[in-house]
Amino acid sequence: MQRVQTDLQKAGLVVWTDEQLQPGTTDWQIAIEQAIRNTGCVMCIFSPDAAQSQWVREELNYARLNKIQILPLLARGDETTSVPFGFSALQWVDIRNRDAYINNMKRLLIELKKRYANVPLSPQNPRATATVPGLGSNYPAPTTPPKFTGILPKPFAWCEIPAGVTKVDGVKHDMDFFYISKFPITVAQYAVFAKADDGYRNDRWWQFSDHAQQWYAEHPEPDILIFNEDAIPRAQVSWYEAIAFCKWLEQKGRSPHTLTLPTEWQWQRAAQGDDERLYPWGDRYQKNRCNTLKSAINRPTPVETYPGGKSPYDVYDMCGNVSEWCLNDYTMFSSDVTTEAPRVLRGGAYDSGRSFAQVVIRNYANPDQQSQTVGFRIVAIGEFGL
């Protein structure tokens, strides 16, 4: 939504959203009603979640009642999963990937400007201009990853992972550019989410699936840690908790990116690069480059401990220390967050043998599992979906 809003405003069009209002309040409902009645068109971003939302349906019906044009943008899913009942006859604009977004939004903006450039606006609002700027400029460039200064304690940094191909279990995956966190999320960083008034205890972050909401209802407080030093990876975190952290951080940092867990092919590309190596540093195991069973430390180490174990893209701890949650499930490779399917684990841990710590080895656990050997890191992507 923020991406769409930015491009509309860059085109000189006036955009209203309800971001500054408290959802569900009377003021919120009145403001939406007034905005719909006074607009030229209502733009609705369709996704499976939107299709199930009572508020989305009510707003669309209210726009239809007031004979306001409705422009659907299909961001995720397809016609059967993302278009609310009764609105399938509307012609939607496909923005499900970067190329579709750039091409289709450019055409849409031209049409919007033809239709609404001469609509009288209130004095404080500028009229639409006569030119359509290039689209896609609001997709952050490789030099401008999302910043969380003042939100997450150090060390936090991003590594740039270029577009390329990675083979997982014999299947090739093509990937666009993405960012991955240089280190696993630490105890101190997760603690910000766990302690914040709008963090762990806000049920908003758990609404991505029924299973997540049920798990949260049974775990209203974070787990008590066995290993609790600030600079070590945050373990004893379920897959549900990791996803909730991503959603909180994306909103907290007002990131223009989507923050989520890496798919295992993203994870493997960040760990391996282009040469199909077995370990982040090469094909030969070296115990002084990682924290595994051979290290005989028998506990997590601070995330900056092994600079010699960095991947080709400078990513730390992709071998050993703690295994890391991935977004997709183990069997179907699906990134659907609404299921309770077992999720992939990658990288091995401090109790793993050297073979199990190879970057190509797949493991899994149920998403509700909390283990002292399992943590996570995050990715930032500049597109809708994965």
N, C-alpha and C positions, 0 to 999 in steps of 0.2 A: 504494500500500500504506500509506504514512504517513497519507494522508487517511482511509482506511478505519479504520486503527488508532485515529486520534484520535477519530473519531465513535463507535466502539465503546466506547472508554474514557470518553468524555463521557456515554454512556448507563449507565455504571457496570458494564460488562462487563469481565472480565479477559482481556487479550490477551497472547499470547506470540508473539514473532518471533525469528528467528535473526540479527538485525542485528549483535549484538556478538560473534559467533563467526566464526572463519576458515573460509570455505567449503571443502569437500573434505576436511577433517581428520576424524580418528576422533572427536574430541570433538564436532564439529559433527554428525556422523551420529548419535551416541548421544543427544545432546540433542534432536534432531528426533524420534527414535524415542520417547523418553520423553514428550516434549510431546504427540505424537499419541496415545499410549496413555492419557494422563491428561486429555485434553481432552473437552469436550462435543461439539465439532464442529470440522472443519477448513475454513477459508475459503480458497479458491484463486482468485486473480485470473487470469482467462484472457486470453491475447493470442496472436498468432501465434508469438512467441518462446517463451511458456510451453508451447504445444502441441508445440514441437520439443525441449523440455528433457527430458533423461533424468531429472534430479532431480525435476522436477515429477511425472513419471509414477510414479517410485518412491515418492514421498511419498503420492500419491493411492492407489496400490495398497496401500501399507502401512496407510493409513487404512481402506480397504475391507476388508482382511484382518482388522483389529481391530474391524470393525463400527462405525466412527466415522462419523457423518453428515458428508457433504461438501457444502459450500455454494459453488458457483461464482459468481464475479462476472465478467461479460463486460466488459472495459475497452476492448479494441480488437479489430478484425476482426469475424468472424461465426462462425456454427456450423461452417462448413466449414474455416476457416483457424485457429481459435483453440481448439477443443475437442479435447483429446487423444483418440486412438482408444480406444474402449471406454468413454467417459464421456459420449457424446452423449445418453444417456437421462436424465441429471441435469437438473433444472430450474434454469436459471441466471438470475441477476439482472442486468439491463441497467444498466450505469453508464457507458455510452460517451459521454455528454455531461452537462453540468451539470444540466439539468432531469431527465433520467433518473436521475442519481445521487441528487438530493435526494428525488424522489418515491419511488423504489424502495427506497432505503436506509432511509427513514423507516418504510415498511411492514415491511421486513425486521427492523429493530431491535425493533419492537413484537412480532413473532413470536419473536425470539430471547429477549427478556425474559420472555415468557410461558413459554418452555420451560426457560430456564436460570436464572431469578432465584432459585429455591430450591435450586439445586444446591449442596451443601456445598463450601466452599472452604477452603483452608489459612488459618490465623489472620492471616497477614500480608496477605492479599488481601481487599479489601472486597467485600461482597455487592452484587449489582446493585440499583439503586434502583427505585422504582416509577414513575418518570416518564421520558418520552423527550424530551430537549431538542430544540430546533430544529436541523435539519441545515443544513449549508452554512456554518456559522459559521467553519469551519476553512479555507474558501476565503478567501485574504487579501483584505482590503478595499483599495480604491484607495490608502489612506494607508499601507499596510504592504507595500511591495514587498520582495522578498528583498534582504538586505544582505550585502555581501561585504567589510565592513571588516576589514582585517588580511589579506585574501587578495589582492585586486587593488589595485594602485597607483592613485592619482588620475590623471586625472579619470575616475571612473565614476559614473554616475547613471542613473536610470530616468525615462522620460517615460510618462505615462498616455495611452493611446489609447482613446477611448470607443467603444462599440459603434456600428456604422454600416454603410454600404454603399459599396463601391468597384467601379468598372467596369474590368476588365482585358481588353483585346482584345475589347471588345464584350460581355463576359459580366459580369453583376453578381454580386458576392460579399457575402453577409451575414456580418458579423463580430461576435463578442462583444468585450467589454473585454479589453485586454491591455496589457502593459508592453513597451516597446522601449528598448534602451540609447540614451542620449542621444548618445553618440559611437560611432564604430567602435571595435572592440577595438584597443588600441594595442600597439606593440612591447613596451613594458614589461609590460603585462598578460599578453600571450601568453607572455612569457618565464617567468612564474611557472609556467605549465603545462609549458613546455618543459623547465624545470630541475628541477621537483619529482620526488622519488623515486617518488611515486604518480601522476605526470602522464603526459607524452607516452610514456614508455617502459613504461607499464603496459598490457599488451595487452587489459585489461578494456575500455578505452574504444573499442576498434576492433572489437568483436564484433557491432556492429549490422548488419554485412553481410559476406558472403564477399569481396566486392570490396574493402571497406575493410581487411580483414585481409591480403589479398594486397598491397594498396598499402603498408600499414604494414611488412610483411615486407621490401619493397624499399626502404623509406625509414625505417629505424630511428632516424634523427636528423632534426631540423628542418632546413630549407634554410638555407644561409648567405645572409644578407640583403645586398642592394645598398644599400638605405636602412635605417639601423639606429638612428635617434634614438628615444629612449624615447617621446616624445609624439606621434609620427606613427602613422597606421594600420598595423597589422601586415598586410603584403602577402606575396606569395610563399607563400600558404597555400592548400592544396587544399581542396575542399569536404569531403573526408573528415576533414582535420585540424580544420576548423571544427566539424563535428559532434562529433568526439572532445572538443574543448575544452568544448563545451556539456555533454556528459555528465559530464566531470570536474568542472566548476564546480558543476553541480547537486548532485553528491554531496559535494563539498568544502564547499560552503556549507550543506549539509543543507537545501536549499530545499524548501518545500512546493509550489512551482510546478514545472512542466515547463519546462526551459530548452532552447531550440533556436534554429535559424535562423528568420527570418521567412519566411512564404510571401510570394510577390510581391504578393499583394493586401493582406497586412498591411503590407508595406514601403511600398506605394504609398499606403495610407491614412495612414500615419504621415508621409509626405512631403507629401501633397497636401491632407489634410483633406476637407472636404465640397464644395468648389466646383470640382473638376476643373481646378485650375490646372496650368500646364505646368512651373513651377519651384516650389520650396518657398516662395518669397516672393511669387509672383504669375505673371502670364503673360508678362512682358517680361524678357528675359535682361539681367543686369547683372553684368559681369565682376568687380566689386569685392565681390560676395557669395559667390564660389566660386572654387575652384582648378581651372580647365579650360585647354584649349589657349590660349584668349585671354589667360589670365593670364601666359603665357610664363615660368612658374616651372620647369616641366619636371621636377617631382619632388613627392612628397607633402609636405604642410604639417602642422604640429601640429593636432590635432583641434579645438582651441578658437579657431582663427584667424579664423573667419568667423561671428561672432554675427549679422551682418546677413543671413546665408543660412539662418537657422533656418526650420523648417517651422511650420505653425500650432500644432503641439504642442510646440514648442521643441526639435525634434530637429536636430542639427547634421550637416553634410556629406552631405546626401541628394542633393546635386548636386556632382559633381566629386570631387577628391582621389583616392579609389580607388573602383572599382566594387565592388559588394557581393554576395556569394553569397546566394541565397534557397534555401529548403528544397525547393521543388517543381521537377519537371522541366519542360523547355521545351515539349514537344509535348503531353503528356497532362495537364499540370497536376497530376500525382500527387505526393503528399508521401511516398511509399514510399521509405524510406531504404535498402532492400536492393538496389535496381537500380543499374546503372551508366549510366543515361540522362543526357544533358547537362542541366545545371542552370542555372536562370535567374540572370542577373546584372542588377543594377539600379544606376542613378545616374550612370553615366559616371565618368571618371577625369581625372587631370591632363593627359592627352594627348587628351581627347575634345573634339570640336567642340561648340558650344552646343546643337545639335539632338540629339546623342546623349546629352547630359546631362539632357535633360528627364525628369521623373519618370514619364512614361507609356511611355518607350521600353524595349522588352524586348531583352535580349541573352542570350547563353548561352555556356557552356564545358563541356568534359568535367570530371567531378568530380575527376579526377586532376591537373588542370592547376594549376601554380603560376606565377603571373604577378606582376611587380612593380607591376601596376596593379589588382590584385584583393585585397580584404580582406573583412571581414564585421563585422556587429553581431549582437546576440542579442535574443530576445524571451523573456518569461516569461508563461506562461498558467496559469490556475487551473483547468483542466479536463483530463480524460483525452483526449489526442489533439488534433487540430486540426479 
